[in-house]
């Protein structure tokens, strides 16, 4: 649930993104690294694709169920473009943090996992 709310999966910190499309490399509170390796957010792309496709399928089923046999093709096409472009853009940070939460849950199950240490807030300026 923390990932869906764009929070750090370990400590719940809210300040996880610098801009809408650029996440911080580390959690400013607990120091958790979200991207374990280069290209490590392939799972986030799949989550985002699945949500977009699911939203589009719901739109398609609702419109077709309500309008068959006279399907409004142009409005359906425009609504499809809005859903297939707008929904992934809106969901992007949530997908990224949800994938970071999945990776954290896997990491937490490792035998050498260590609980986070509370960082001194004054040390942020020194990094």
C-alpha positions in Angstrom: 0.0 0.0 0.0 2.9 2.4 0.6 4.0 2.0 -3.0 0.6 2.9 -4.3 0.7 6.0 -2.2 4.2 7.0 -3.5 5.9 6.4 -0.2 9.1 4.6 0.8 8.2 0.9 1.3 10.5 0.6 4.3 9.8 3.7 6.4 6.8 5.4 4.7 8.6 8.7 3.8 6.5 10.8 1.5 9.4 12.8 -0.1 10.3 10.2 -2.7 10.1 12.1 -6.0 12.0 15.2 -7.1 9.6 15.7 -10.1 6.7 13.7 -11.4 9.0 11.5 -13.5 12.2 11.6 -11.5 12.5 9.7 -8.3 15.2 10.2 -5.7 17.9 7.5 -5.8 17.6 6.9 -2.0 15.0 7.4 0.6 15.9 10.7 2.4 14.7 9.1 5.7 16.0 5.6 5.9 18.5 5.5 2.9 16.8 2.6 1.0 18.0 2.4 -2.6 14.9 1.9 -4.8 16.6 0.9 -8.0 18.9 -2.0 -7.2 20.5 -2.1 -10.7 20.4 -0.3 -14.0 17.1 -1.0 -15.7 15.7 -2.4 -12.5 12.3 -0.9 -13.0 11.1 -3.2 -15.8 8.6 -4.6 -13.3 7.2 -1.1 -12.8 6.7 -0.8 -16.5 4.8 -4.0 -16.5 2.6 -2.8 -13.6 1.9 0.5 -15.4 1.1 -1.3 -18.7 -1.2 -3.7 -16.9 -3.1 -0.9 -15.2 -3.4 1.0 -18.4 -4.6 -2.0 -20.3 -7.0 -2.9 -17.6 -8.5 0.6 -17.5 -8.9 0.6 -21.3 -10.6 -2.9 -21.2 -13.0 -1.6 -18.6 -13.8 1.4 -20.8 -14.2 -0.8 -23.8 -16.6 -3.2 -22.1 -18.7 -0.5 -20.5 -19.1 1.5 -23.8 -19.7 -1.6 -25.9 -22.3 -2.9 -23.4 -24.1 0.4 -23.3 -24.1 1.2 -27.0 -24.2 -2.0 -29.1 -25.3 -2.1 -31.9 -24.7 1.6 -32.6 -21.1 2.0 -31.2 -19.9 5.6 -31.3 -16.5 4.9 -32.9 -14.9 8.4 -32.8 -15.8 9.1 -29.1 -14.6 5.6 -28.2 -11.4 6.2 -30.0 -10.8 9.6 -28.3 -11.6 8.1 -24.9 -9.3 5.2 -25.6 -6.4 7.6 -26.4 -7.1 9.6 -23.2 -7.1 6.4 -21.1 -4.1 4.8 -22.8 -2.0 8.0 -22.6 -3.3 9.7 -19.5 -3.6 6.7 -17.1 0.0 5.6 -17.5 1.3 9.1 -17.1 -0.8 9.6 -13.9 0.1 6.1 -12.6 3.8 6.2 -13.3 5.2 7.3 -9.9 2.8 4.8 -8.2 4.0 2.0 -10.4 7.6 2.8 -9.7 7.1 2.9 -6.0 4.9 -0.2 -6.0 7.8 -2.1 -7.8 10.2 -0.7 -5.3 8.0 -2.1 -2.5 7.9 -5.5 -4.2 11.7 -5.5 -4.5 11.9 -4.5 -0.8 9.6 -7.3 0.3 11.9 -9.8 -1.6 15.0 -8.1 -0.1 13.5 -8.2 3.4 13.2 -12.0 3.1 16.9 -12.4 2.6 18.8 -13.9 5.6 21.4 -11.0 5.7 18.7 -8.3 5.8 19.3 -5.6 8.4 16.7 -3.3 9.8 17.1 0.4 8.9 18.9 2.8 11.2 17.2 6.1 12.0 19.1 8.7 10.1 19.9 12.1 11.6 17.9 14.7 9.6 20.7 17.2 9.9 23.0 14.8 7.9 20.9 15.4 4.7 22.7 18.6 4.1 26.1 16.9 4.3 25.5 14.3 1.7 
